[in-house]
């Protein structure tokens, strides 16, 4: 037991393991994530519906989206952004996600509303497209869950599918948020209201800080009667200079900085939104 607990609470090498797909591939967890997505009042898997409404309106007005515009949403989930973009007159709307649950819901909603939206199931890191887009979106600080190599590959992909005058809109966690994080270990039965399994389980959650890299990790080790498994939730935090430097390596540059993707003026806080274009 001592050895098992020691292993469960051991701090791994930064970015050493990637398990994000578990959140979407496991049927029980995927249903929990879907419920978070579709709760209009909380900012868990998605922003609140009021925020999304405001954000989509801002994106459309700021970038002049219309019937001739092309937009692609990386990590579209159940289509909360894509449906609103299409309803408000955007021409070509594409959504990518590797949650079958989410995309089935998105497709059903689009069909019911007679919305011609193109959805693709799979890891967006592997997505290929010969088209170019006026707007690429990556919301809910999804960029921060990717390791440096994954981010590099994604930025190359963005550059290859971005129109010459197109823009990328994304948000990230900041160094200000990082400074508020703490290290801790918590043991709980059926933690997070049964989020991890439909069966009884124990969960050890260990929170780690990687100060030089501005990375946090929440490591969840779940013990069920018949199995033990681990989920790693990594989050990169950025200063403006860090983000600018990472983008410049891929021929991209920040055109504008905001507090969020509703276009609110930049004030130092836990999150930062940027509009990015070709350098």
C-alpha positions in Angstrom: 0.0 0.0 0.0 2.8 2.4 0.8 4.5 1.8 -2.5 1.1 2.2 -4.4 0.4 5.5 -2.7 3.9 6.7 -3.3 3.6 5.9 -7.0 0.2 7.5 -7.2 1.4 10.8 -5.8 4.8 10.9 -7.5 5.6 13.9 -9.6 6.2 13.0 -13.3 8.6 14.7 -15.6 6.9 17.7 -17.2 4.8 16.8 -20.3 5.9 13.2 -20.0 2.5 11.6 -20.5 -0.6 12.6 -22.6 -4.0 11.2 -21.7 -6.4 13.9 -22.9 -8.2 11.4 -25.2 -9.5 9.5 -22.1 -11.9 12.4 -21.3 -13.6 11.8 -24.6 -13.1 8.1 -25.4 -14.4 6.7 -22.2 -18.2 6.5 -22.5 -19.0 7.4 -18.9 -16.6 10.4 -18.8 -17.7 11.6 -22.2 -21.3 11.8 -20.9 -20.1 13.8 -17.9 -18.1 16.2 -20.2 -21.2 16.6 -22.5 -23.3 17.6 -19.5 -20.7 20.2 -18.6 -20.7 21.5 -22.2 -24.5 21.8 -22.3 -24.9 23.5 -18.9 -25.7 27.1 -19.9 -24.7 28.6 -16.6 -21.2 27.3 -15.9 -17.7 27.7 -17.3 -16.6 24.0 -17.1 -16.1 22.3 -20.4 -17.5 25.3 -22.3 -18.1 29.0 -21.6 -21.6 30.0 -20.4 -24.1 30.4 -23.2 -24.3 34.2 -22.7 -20.5 34.4 -23.1 -20.7 32.3 -26.3 -23.4 34.5 -27.8 -21.4 37.6 -27.1 -18.2 36.0 -28.3 -19.7 34.8 -31.6 -21.2 38.2 -32.3 -17.9 39.9 -31.6 -16.0 37.5 -33.9 -18.5 38.1 -36.7 -18.5 41.9 -36.4 -14.7 42.2 -35.9 -13.7 40.1 -38.8 -16.6 40.9 -41.2 -17.8 37.3 -41.5 -20.5 36.7 -44.1 -21.8 34.2 -46.7 -18.4 34.1 -48.4 -16.4 33.6 -45.3 -14.8 30.3 -44.2 -14.4 29.4 -40.5 -12.9 26.3 -38.8 -13.3 25.6 -35.1 -10.6 23.3 -33.5 -12.1 21.4 -30.6 -15.7 22.3 -31.4 -17.3 20.1 -28.9 -21.1 19.9 -29.3 -21.1 22.7 -31.8 -21.9 25.7 -29.5 -19.8 28.1 -31.6 -20.2 26.5 -35.0 -24.0 26.6 -34.8 -24.1 30.2 -33.8 -21.6 31.2 -36.5 -23.7 29.4 -39.1 -27.0 30.8 -37.8 -25.6 34.3 -38.1 -24.7 34.0 -41.8 -21.2 32.6 -42.0 -20.8 30.8 -45.3 -18.6 27.7 -44.7 -18.3 26.4 -41.1 -16.2 23.4 -40.1 -15.9 21.8 -36.7 -13.3 19.3 -35.5 -13.4 17.2 -32.3 -12.5 13.7 -31.2 -15.5 13.2 -29.0 -18.0 11.0 -30.9 -20.7 11.9 -28.3 -20.2 15.6 -28.9 -20.1 15.5 -32.7 -23.2 13.3 -32.8 -25.0 15.9 -30.7 -23.6 18.7 -32.9 -24.7 17.0 -36.1 -28.2 16.3 -34.8 -28.7 19.9 -33.7 -27.4 21.2 -37.0 -29.8 18.9 -38.9 -32.8 20.0 -36.7 -32.0 23.6 -37.4 -31.3 23.0 -41.1 -27.7 24.2 -40.8 -25.1 23.1 -43.3 -22.1 22.6 -41.0 -19.2 20.2 -41.7 -18.1 18.1 -38.8 -15.0 15.9 -38.6 -14.4 13.2 -35.9 -10.8 12.8 -34.8 -7.8 14.3 -33.1 -7.4 17.8 -34.5 -3.7 17.5 -34.3 -3.9 15.0 -37.2 -6.4 17.0 -39.3 -5.5 17.8 -42.8 -7.3 20.3 -45.2 -6.3 21.7 -48.6 -8.6 24.7 -48.1 -7.7 28.0 -46.5 -9.8 29.8 -43.9 -10.7 33.4 -42.9 -10.9 32.5 -39.3 -9.5 29.7 -37.2 -10.7 29.4 -33.6 -9.4 27.4 -30.6 -11.3 28.4 -27.5 -11.5 27.6 -23.8 -7.7 27.8 -23.4 -7.4 24.5 -25.3 -4.0 25.5 -26.6 -2.7 25.3 -23.0 -3.5 21.6 -22.7 -1.0 20.8 -25.5 2.7 20.0 -25.0 5.4 22.1 -26.8 5.7 19.7 -29.7 1.9 19.5 -30.1 1.6 23.2 -30.1 4.4 23.5 -32.6 2.7 21.1 -35.0 -0.7 22.8 -34.6 0.8 26.3 -35.3 2.3 24.9 -38.5 -1.1 23.5 -39.4 -2.7 26.9 -38.7 -0.3 28.7 -40.9 -0.8 26.3 -43.8 -4.6 26.7 -43.8 -4.9 30.4 -43.0 -5.8 32.8 -45.8 -3.2 35.6 -46.4 -5.5 38.1 -44.5 -7.1 35.5 -42.2 -6.8 35.4 -38.5 -6.6 33.0 -35.6 -8.5 33.7 -32.4 -7.5 31.8 -29.3 -7.2 32.2 -25.5 -4.6 31.1 -23.0 -4.0 30.9 -19.3 -1.5 33.5 -18.0 1.4 33.6 -15.6 -0.9 35.6 -13.3 -3.1 32.5 -13.0 -0.1 30.3 -12.5 1.0 32.3 -9.4 -2.3 31.5 -7.7 -1.9 27.8 -8.1 -0.8 25.5 -5.2 0.5 22.0 -4.8 -1.8 19.6 -2.9 -2.9 16.0 -2.5 -6.5 15.0 -2.0 -8.1 11.6 -1.5 -11.8 11.3 -2.1 -14.4 8.6 -2.7 -16.4 9.0 -6.0 -14.7 12.4 -6.4 -16.3 15.1 -8.5 -19.8 13.6 -8.0 -19.0 10.4 -9.8 -17.3 12.0 -12.7 -14.7 9.3 -13.3 -16.8 6.2 -13.2 -20.4 4.9 -12.9 -19.0 2.4 -10.3 -17.6 3.2 -6.8 -14.0 4.4 -6.9 -11.4 6.2 -4.9 -9.4 9.1 -6.5 -6.1 10.5 -5.5 -5.7 14.0 -7.0 -2.1 15.4 -6.9 -1.5 18.9 -8.0 2.0 19.9 -9.1 3.7 23.1 -10.2 6.6 23.3 -12.7 7.7 26.8 -12.0 10.5 27.3 -14.7 8.1 26.1 -17.4 4.9 27.8 -16.0 3.1 24.5 -16.2 0.6 22.9 -13.8 -0.5 19.3 -13.5 -3.5 17.8 -11.9 -2.8 14.0 -11.8 -5.8 11.8 -11.1 -5.2 8.2 -10.1 -8.5 6.3 -10.0 -8.9 3.1 -8.1 -11.9 0.9 -9.0 -12.6 -2.7 -7.8 -11.2 -4.1 -11.0 -8.7 -1.6 -12.3 -6.4 1.4 -11.6 -5.8 4.1 -14.1 -4.4 7.6 -14.3 -5.4 10.9 -16.1 -2.9 13.8 -16.5 -4.3 17.3 -16.9 -1.4 19.5 -18.0 -1.8 23.3 -18.4 0.7 25.6 -19.9 0.6 29.2 -18.8 1.9 32.1 -20.8 3.3 35.6 -20.5 2.7 37.7 -23.6 6.4 37.5 -24.5 6.3 33.7 -24.3 3.3 33.4 -26.5 4.7 36.0 -29.0 8.0 34.1 -29.2 6.3 30.8 -29.8 4.2 32.2 -32.6 7.1 34.0 -34.3 8.9 30.7 -34.7 6.0 29.7 -37.1 5.7 32.9 -39.0 2.8 34.1 -37.0 2.3 37.3 -34.9 -0.1 38.8 -32.4 -2.2 41.5 -34.0 -4.3 42.3 -30.9 -4.6 41.3 -27.3 -7.8 41.2 -25.2 -9.0 39.9 -21.8 -11.3 37.4 -23.5 -12.7 36.4 -26.9 -15.6 38.9 -26.5 -13.1 41.6 -27.3 -12.9 43.2 -23.8 -9.9 45.4 -23.4 -6.8 43.7 -22.0 -6.5 43.8 -18.3 -4.0 41.5 -16.5 -5.9 38.5 -15.3 -6.1 34.7 -15.3 -6.7 34.5 -19.1 -5.6 36.4 -22.2 -7.1 36.3 -25.7 -5.2 37.1 -28.8 -5.9 37.6 -32.5 -3.1 36.2 -34.6 -2.1 36.7 -38.3 0.6 35.8 -40.7 3.8 37.7 -40.1 
